[in-house]
């Protein structure tokens, strides 16, 4: 799936708590696909929501979850952030870093 993300969009990290639910995950990925923002997540975030979904929702099969994750990995440009630990440590050392909060 190719998204309409422009280089001017805000980058937003989608944490496990918003990727866990079908409705919020579908809505947020659809908005990303329409170019409203640029979604980002890590393999660790994916592992977390998948693990909790399988533990808490017996009706969700591992096969269904694997398919969902497979489809999420087909999104272009890729929202997957790799080596984020290096990016975070580098960003925190720069004085111009501005963290956005819900009240911003």
PyMOL commands that set and color helices and strands:
alter all, ss='L'
color gray80, all
select helices_A, chain A and resi 16-19+22-33+43-56+62-72+84-92
alter helices_A, ss='H'
color red, helices_A
select strands_A, chain A and resi 11-13+38-40
alter strands_A, ss='S'
color yellow, strands_A
deselect
rebuild
show_as cartoon
